[in-house]
Amino acid sequence: MAQTYSFPIPADRTAAELLAHAKEAGRARGVVFHGDATAGRFQGPAEGTYTVVGQELTIVVEKKPAFVPWRLIENALKDLFARP
């Protein structure tokens, strides 16, 4: 079974606002988000899913380049959700 890695995204805005920003920021970095304000997938250098429960957004990375550390993937994805 493939290894996965999950982490929460700090919510200083609504899930819809977080995802709208991540979709826009992701385009410039080759990351595409598919889904809505409750759940979806992302594809790019890393691939996985996101879910929203209440105001908590959780990312699950299912696929990444073998040579890239999990923490680097986490930081890059969190950066997509950060305020400009």
N, CA, C and O atoms as CSV, one atom per row, in Angstrom:
chain,resi,resn,atom,element,x,y,z
A,1,MET,N,N,0.837,-1.182,0.000
A,1,MET,CA,C,0.000,0.000,0.000
A,1,MET,C,C,0.884,1.248,0.000
A,1,MET,O,O,1.892,1.307,0.704
A,2,ALA,N,N,0.499,2.229,-0.786
A,2,ALA,CA,C,1.268,3.467,-0.881
A,2,ALA,C,C,1.123,4.288,0.398
A,2,ALA,O,O,0.079,4.271,1.050
A,3,GLN,N,N,2.169,4.992,0.734
A,3,GLN,CA,C,2.164,5.844,1.911
A,3,GLN,C,C,1.444,7.147,1.587
A,3,GLN,O,O,1.582,7.687,0.489
A,4,THR,N,N,0.672,7.648,2.552
A,4,THR,CA,C,0.026,8.949,2.399
A,4,THR,C,C,0.467,9.840,3.549
A,4,THR,O,O,1.026,9.367,4.538
A,5,TYR,N,N,0.212,11.115,3.409
A,5,TYR,CA,C,0.611,12.098,4.410
A,5,TYR,C,C,-0.506,13.127,4.497
A,5,TYR,O,O,-0.906,13.693,3.480
A,6,SER,N,N,-1.014,13.374,5.699
A,6,SER,CA,C,-2.094,14.346,5.831
A,6,SER,C,C,-1.730,15.425,6.840
A,6,SER,O,O,-0.937,15.205,7.755
A,7,PHE,N,N,-2.332,16.601,6.650
A,7,PHE,CA,C,-2.091,17.729,7.539
A,7,PHE,C,C,-3.230,18.731,7.396
A,7,PHE,O,O,-3.855,18.812,6.338
A,8,PRO,N,N,-3.504,19.496,8.453
A,8,PRO,CA,C,-4.553,20.516,8.372
A,8,PRO,C,C,-4.011,21.817,7.795
A,8,PRO,O,O,-2.814,22.093,7.865
A,9,ILE,N,N,-4.896,22.596,7.236
A,9,ILE,CA,C,-4.571,23.941,6.776
A,9,ILE,C,C,-5.150,24.904,7.813
A,9,ILE,O,O,-6.353,24.865,8.071
A,10,PRO,N,N,-4.340,25.751,8.403
A,10,PRO,CA,C,-4.866,26.715,9.383
A,10,PRO,C,C,-5.963,27.578,8.746
A,10,PRO,O,O,-5.776,28.130,7.662
A,11,ALA,N,N,-7.090,27.686,9.419
A,11,ALA,CA,C,-8.246,28.394,8.864
A,11,ALA,C,C,-8.384,29.784,9.461
A,11,ALA,O,O,-8.935,29.957,10.547
A,12,ASP,N,N,-7.869,30.781,8.728
A,12,ASP,CA,C,-8.070,32.157,9.147
A,12,ASP,C,C,-9.140,32.817,8.288
A,12,ASP,O,O,-9.437,34.001,8.447
A,13,ARG,N,N,-9.724,32.027,7.365
A,13,ARG,CA,C,-10.815,32.451,6.490
A,13,ARG,C,C,-11.750,31.266,6.300
A,13,ARG,O,O,-11.474,30.180,6.811
A,14,THR,N,N,-12.840,31.448,5.581
A,14,THR,CA,C,-13.739,30.331,5.325
A,14,THR,C,C,-13.067,29.342,4.368
A,14,THR,O,O,-12.119,29.687,3.663
A,15,ALA,N,N,-13.569,28.128,4.361
A,15,ALA,CA,C,-13.019,27.106,3.461
A,15,ALA,C,C,-13.144,27.541,2.008
A,15,ALA,O,O,-12.230,27.319,1.214
A,16,ALA,N,N,-14.268,28.161,1.653
A,16,ALA,CA,C,-14.454,28.620,0.276
A,16,ALA,C,C,-13.405,29.667,-0.096
A,16,ALA,O,O,-12.876,29.638,-1.207
A,17,GLU,N,N,-13.098,30.588,0.813
A,17,GLU,CA,C,-12.070,31.600,0.555
A,17,GLU,C,C,-10.690,30.972,0.430
A,17,GLU,O,O,-9.915,31.334,-0.455
A,18,LEU,N,N,-10.382,30.025,1.321
A,18,LEU,CA,C,-9.094,29.331,1.262
A,18,LEU,C,C,-8.921,28.622,-0.077
A,18,LEU,O,O,-7.872,28.721,-0.713
A,19,LEU,N,N,-9.965,27.905,-0.496
A,19,LEU,CA,C,-9.871,27.147,-1.741
A,19,LEU,C,C,-9.805,28.053,-2.962
A,19,LEU,O,O,-9.080,27.754,-3.911
A,20,ALA,N,N,-10.539,29.142,-2.955
A,20,ALA,CA,C,-10.475,30.079,-4.081
A,20,ALA,C,C,-9.056,30.624,-4.233
A,20,ALA,O,O,-8.540,30.730,-5.345
A,21,HIS,N,N,-8.439,30.965,-3.120
A,21,HIS,CA,C,-7.066,31.477,-3.171
A,21,HIS,C,C,-6.099,30.392,-3.631
A,21,HIS,O,O,-5.216,30.657,-4.447
A,22,ALA,N,N,-6.258,29.173,-3.116
A,22,ALA,CA,C,-5.362,28.071,-3.498
A,22,ALA,C,C,-5.493,27.736,-4.978
A,22,ALA,O,O,-4.495,27.452,-5.639
A,23,LYS,N,N,-6.720,27.767,-5.504
A,23,LYS,CA,C,-6.912,27.491,-6.935
A,23,LYS,C,C,-6.186,28.526,-7.781
A,23,LYS,O,O,-5.524,28.182,-8.760
A,24,GLU,N,N,-6.309,29.784,-7.406
A,24,GLU,CA,C,-5.650,30.852,-8.156
A,24,GLU,C,C,-4.126,30.755,-8.033
A,24,GLU,O,O,-3.418,30.828,-9.037
A,25,ALA,N,N,-3.627,30.592,-6.819
A,25,ALA,CA,C,-2.181,30.503,-6.601
A,25,ALA,C,C,-1.605,29.234,-7.233
A,25,ALA,O,O,-0.470,29.237,-7.710
A,26,GLY,N,N,-2.374,28.166,-7.239
A,26,GLY,CA,C,-1.911,26.904,-7.796
A,26,GLY,C,C,-1.689,26.939,-9.295
A,26,GLY,O,O,-0.788,26.274,-9.808
A,27,ARG,N,N,-2.506,27.712,-10.004
A,27,ARG,CA,C,-2.361,27.792,-11.467
A,27,ARG,C,C,-0.943,28.176,-11.875
A,27,ARG,O,O,-0.385,27.606,-12.812
A,28,ALA,N,N,-0.370,29.136,-11.173
A,28,ALA,CA,C,0.981,29.608,-11.511
A,28,ALA,C,C,2.045,28.577,-11.175
A,28,ALA,O,O,3.168,28.661,-11.673
A,29,ARG,N,N,1.708,27.608,-10.338
A,29,ARG,CA,C,2.690,26.603,-9.910
A,29,ARG,C,C,2.397,25.215,-10.448
A,29,ARG,O,O,3.030,24.244,-10.035
A,30,GLY,N,N,1.454,25.112,-11.354
A,30,GLY,CA,C,1.148,23.818,-11.961
A,30,GLY,C,C,0.337,22.900,-11.084
A,30,GLY,O,O,0.398,21.681,-11.245
A,31,VAL,N,N,-0.426,23.458,-10.153
A,31,VAL,CA,C,-1.294,22.660,-9.286
A,31,VAL,C,C,-2.736,23.019,-9.616
A,31,VAL,O,O,-3.113,24.191,-9.601
A,32,VAL,N,N,-3.538,22.000,-9.915
A,32,VAL,CA,C,-4.937,22.208,-10.281
A,32,VAL,C,C,-5.816,21.569,-9.213
A,32,VAL,O,O,-5.611,20.415,-8.839
A,33,PHE,N,N,-6.793,22.326,-8.726
A,33,PHE,CA,C,-7.761,21.838,-7.749
A,33,PHE,C,C,-9.079,21.576,-8.450
A,33,PHE,O,O,-9.540,22.399,-9.241
A,34,HIS,N,N,-9.691,20.429,-8.164
A,34,HIS,CA,C,-11.009,20.062,-8.677
A,34,HIS,C,C,-11.880,19.759,-7.473
A,34,HIS,O,O,-11.498,18.958,-6.620
A,35,GLY,N,N,-13.042,20.385,-7.389
A,35,GLY,CA,C,-13.941,20.110,-6.288
A,35,GLY,C,C,-14.631,21.374,-5.818
A,35,GLY,O,O,-14.607,22.405,-6.491
A,36,ASP,N,N,-15.245,21.278,-4.654
A,36,ASP,CA,C,-15.972,22.417,-4.114
A,36,ASP,C,C,-15.514,22.710,-2.692
A,36,ASP,O,O,-14.438,22.276,-2.280
A,37,ALA,N,N,-16.322,23.440,-1.948
A,37,ALA,CA,C,-15.935,23.858,-0.594
A,37,ALA,C,C,-16.115,22.753,0.444
A,37,ALA,O,O,-15.994,23.014,1.641
A,38,THR,N,N,-16.404,21.521,0.009
A,38,THR,CA,C,-16.512,20.412,0.962
A,38,THR,C,C,-15.480,19.321,0.730
A,38,THR,O,O,-15.018,18.690,1.681
A,39,ALA,N,N,-15.111,19.092,-0.539
A,39,ALA,CA,C,-14.135,18.037,-0.843
A,39,ALA,C,C,-13.680,18.143,-2.292
A,39,ALA,O,O,-14.363,18.727,-3.134
A,40,GLY,N,N,-12.518,17.568,-2.565
A,40,GLY,CA,C,-12.020,17.556,-3.935
A,40,GLY,C,C,-10.644,16.937,-4.027
A,40,GLY,O,O,-10.147,16.322,-3.083
A,41,ARG,N,N,-10.042,17.116,-5.190
A,41,ARG,CA,C,-8.715,16.566,-5.475
A,41,ARG,C,C,-7.814,17.687,-5.967
A,41,ARG,O,O,-8.284,18.738,-6.401
A,42,PHE,N,N,-6.515,17.444,-5.892
A,42,PHE,CA,C,-5.545,18.346,-6.495
A,42,PHE,C,C,-4.520,17.516,-7.245
A,42,PHE,O,O,-4.218,16.383,-6.868
A,43,GLN,N,N,-3.989,18.099,-8.317
A,43,GLN,CA,C,-2.987,17.427,-9.137
A,43,GLN,C,C,-1.917,18.431,-9.507
A,43,GLN,O,O,-2.201,19.598,-9.773
A,44,GLY,N,N,-0.702,17.965,-9.519
A,44,GLY,CA,C,0.453,18.776,-9.867
A,44,GLY,C,C,1.679,17.947,-9.591
A,44,GLY,O,O,1.659,16.736,-9.814
A,45,PRO,N,N,2.753,18.557,-9.111
A,45,PRO,CA,C,3.924,17.777,-8.718
A,45,PRO,C,C,3.586,16.720,-7.653
A,45,PRO,O,O,4.192,15.649,-7.610
A,46,ALA,N,N,2.621,17.041,-6.806
A,46,ALA,CA,C,2.079,16.081,-5.837
A,46,ALA,C,C,0.586,15.969,-6.117
A,46,ALA,O,O,-0.010,16.879,-6.695
A,47,GLU,N,N,-0.024,14.849,-5.708
A,47,GLU,CA,C,-1.449,14.635,-5.942
A,47,GLU,C,C,-2.104,14.133,-4.676
A,47,GLU,O,O,-1.478,13.467,-3.852
A,48,GLY,N,N,-3.384,14.466,-4.533
A,48,GLY,CA,C,-4.113,13.990,-3.369
A,48,GLY,C,C,-5.507,14.563,-3.297
A,48,GLY,O,O,-6.092,14.954,-4.308
A,49,THR,N,N,-6.037,14.606,-2.073
A,49,THR,CA,C,-7.401,15.065,-1.850
A,49,THR,C,C,-7.432,16.113,-0.752
A,49,THR,O,O,-6.472,16.285,0.000
A,50,TYR,N,N,-8.563,16.811,-0.677
A,50,TYR,CA,C,-8.816,17.693,0.451
A,50,TYR,C,C,-10.249,17.480,0.906
A,50,TYR,O,O,-11.126,17.161,0.103
A,51,THR,N,N,-10.475,17.656,2.185
A,51,THR,CA,C,-11.823,17.592,2.749
A,51,THR,C,C,-12.004,18.758,3.709
A,51,THR,O,O,-11.052,19.234,4.327
A,52,VAL,N,N,-13.234,19.200,3.818
A,52,VAL,CA,C,-13.581,20.281,4.728
A,52,VAL,C,C,-14.667,19.779,5.657
A,52,VAL,O,O,-15.712,19.302,5.214
A,53,VAL,N,N,-14.407,19.893,6.962
A,53,VAL,CA,C,-15.412,19.574,7.972
A,53,VAL,C,C,-15.507,20.796,8.868
A,53,VAL,O,O,-14.558,21.130,9.577
A,54,GLY,N,N,-16.654,21.462,8.834
A,54,GLY,CA,C,-16.783,22.721,9.566
A,54,GLY,C,C,-15.843,23.733,8.945
A,54,GLY,O,O,-15.924,24.008,7.748
A,55,GLN,N,N,-14.960,24.283,9.741
A,55,GLN,CA,C,-13.962,25.233,9.242
A,55,GLN,C,C,-12.585,24.596,9.101
A,55,GLN,O,O,-11.610,25.296,8.829
A,56,GLU,N,N,-12.489,23.287,9.279
A,56,GLU,CA,C,-11.199,22.605,9.198
A,56,GLU,C,C,-11.007,21.979,7.828
A,56,GLU,O,O,-11.802,21.144,7.397
A,57,LEU,N,N,-9.941,22.391,7.146
A,57,LEU,CA,C,-9.592,21.859,5.843
A,57,LEU,C,C,-8.382,20.947,6.023
A,57,LEU,O,O,-7.364,21.356,6.581
A,58,THR,N,N,-8.501,19.706,5.546
A,58,THR,CA,C,-7.414,18.738,5.674
A,58,THR,C,C,-6.955,18.282,4.299
A,58,THR,O,O,-7.767,17.946,3.436
A,59,ILE,N,N,-5.655,18.274,4.110
A,59,ILE,CA,C,-5.023,17.818,2.868
A,59,ILE,C,C,-4.475,16.407,3.092
A,59,ILE,O,O,-3.866,16.128,4.124
A,60,VAL,N,N,-4.694,15.527,2.123
A,60,VAL,CA,C,-4.090,14.190,2.140
A,60,VAL,C,C,-3.292,14.041,0.849
A,60,VAL,O,O,-3.863,14.022,-0.241
A,61,VAL,N,N,-1.984,13.937,0.976
A,61,VAL,CA,C,-1.108,13.750,-0.182
A,61,VAL,C,C,-0.993,12.251,-0.428
A,61,VAL,O,O,-0.596,11.489,0.453
A,62,GLU,N,N,-1.350,11.843,-1.646
A,62,GLU,CA,C,-1.344,10.424,-1.994
A,62,GLU,C,C,-0.176,10.038,-2.896
A,62,GLU,O,O,0.224,8.875,-2.952
A,63,LYS,N,N,0.367,11.035,-3.605
A,63,LYS,CA,C,1.446,10.745,-4.557
A,63,LYS,C,C,2.370,11.952,-4.613
A,63,LYS,O,O,1.916,13.095,-4.666
A,64,LYS,N,N,3.674,11.684,-4.601
A,64,LYS,CA,C,4.673,12.748,-4.692
A,64,LYS,C,C,5.937,12.161,-5.302
A,64,LYS,O,O,6.104,10.942,-5.319
A,65,PRO,N,N,6.831,13.011,-5.805
A,65,PRO,CA,C,8.107,12.491,-6.290
A,65,PRO,C,C,8.878,11.842,-5.133
A,65,PRO,O,O,8.905,12.380,-4.026
A,66,ALA,N,N,9.489,10.715,-5.383
A,66,ALA,CA,C,10.174,9.954,-4.329
A,66,ALA,C,C,11.291,10.736,-3.647
A,66,ALA,O,O,11.541,10.542,-2.458
A,67,PHE,N,N,11.956,11.606,-4.375
A,67,PHE,CA,C,13.106,12.325,-3.829
A,67,PHE,C,C,12.730,13.579,-3.044
A,67,PHE,O,O,13.597,14.208,-2.436
A,68,VAL,N,N,11.447,13.952,-3.049
A,68,VAL,CA,C,11.013,15.169,-2.358
A,68,VAL,C,C,10.496,14.797,-0.966
A,68,VAL,O,O,9.609,13.952,-0.849
A,69,PRO,N,N,11.038,15.417,0.095
A,69,PRO,CA,C,10.578,15.115,1.463
A,69,PRO,C,C,9.124,15.544,1.677
A,69,PRO,O,O,8.655,16.513,1.079
A,70,TRP,N,N,8.421,14.804,2.541
A,70,TRP,CA,C,7.029,15.115,2.855
A,70,TRP,C,C,6.879,16.555,3.353
A,70,TRP,O,O,5.938,17.246,2.962
A,71,ARG,N,N,7.793,17.015,4.209
A,71,ARG,CA,C,7.703,18.366,4.773
A,71,ARG,C,C,7.767,19.438,3.695
A,71,ARG,O,O,7.105,20.470,3.811
A,72,LEU,N,N,8.550,19.211,2.654
A,72,LEU,CA,C,8.640,20.175,1.561
A,72,LEU,C,C,7.311,20.242,0.810
A,72,LEU,O,O,6.859,21.326,0.441
A,73,ILE,N,N,6.694,19.103,0.587
A,73,ILE,CA,C,5.379,19.059,-0.060
A,73,ILE,C,C,4.357,19.786,0.815
A,73,ILE,O,O,3.578,20.598,0.316
A,74,GLU,N,N,4.359,19.495,2.118
A,74,GLU,CA,C,3.429,20.147,3.044
A,74,GLU,C,C,3.598,21.669,2.996
A,74,GLU,O,O,2.614,22.397,2.863
A,75,ASN,N,N,4.814,22.143,3.102
A,75,ASN,CA,C,5.062,23.583,3.102
A,75,ASN,C,C,4.641,24.233,1.786
A,75,ASN,O,O,4.086,25.332,1.791
A,76,ALA,N,N,4.897,23.574,0.670
A,76,ALA,CA,C,4.517,24.126,-0.633
A,76,ALA,C,C,2.994,24.219,-0.761
A,76,ALA,O,O,2.473,25.212,-1.268
A,77,LEU,N,N,2.283,23.190,-0.305
A,77,LEU,CA,C,0.828,23.232,-0.377
A,77,LEU,C,C,0.243,24.252,0.594
A,77,LEU,O,O,-0.698,24.964,0.243
A,78,LYS,N,N,0.777,24.331,1.791
A,78,LYS,CA,C,0.301,25.339,2.745
A,78,LYS,C,C,0.509,26.744,2.194
A,78,LYS,O,O,-0.298,27.640,2.440
A,79,ASP,N,N,1.590,26.930,1.450
A,79,ASP,CA,C,1.869,28.226,0.851
A,79,ASP,C,C,0.784,28.636,-0.149
A,79,ASP,O,O,0.509,29.826,-0.303
A,80,LEU,N,N,0.173,27.675,-0.822
A,80,LEU,CA,C,-0.906,27.990,-1.769
A,80,LEU,C,C,-2.131,28.573,-1.061
A,80,LEU,O,O,-2.886,29.345,-1.652
A,81,PHE,N,N,-2.320,28.207,0.189
A,81,PHE,CA,C,-3.472,28.667,0.955
A,81,PHE,C,C,-3.198,29.942,1.754
A,81,PHE,O,O,-4.120,30.552,2.296
A,82,ALA,N,N,-1.933,30.338,1.822
A,82,ALA,CA,C,-1.534,31.494,2.641
A,82,ALA,C,C,-2.049,32.789,2.017
A,82,ALA,O,O,-2.266,32.885,0.810
A,83,ARG,N,N,-2.232,33.761,2.874
A,83,ARG,CA,C,-2.653,35.083,2.387
A,83,ARG,C,C,-1.572,35.673,1.502
A,83,ARG,O,O,-0.382,35.462,1.739
A,84,PRO,N,N,-1.987,36.417,0.476
A,84,PRO,CA,C,-0.993,37.027,-0.428
A,84,PRO,C,C,-0.154,38.072,0.266
A,84,PRO,O,O,0.723,38.673,-0.356
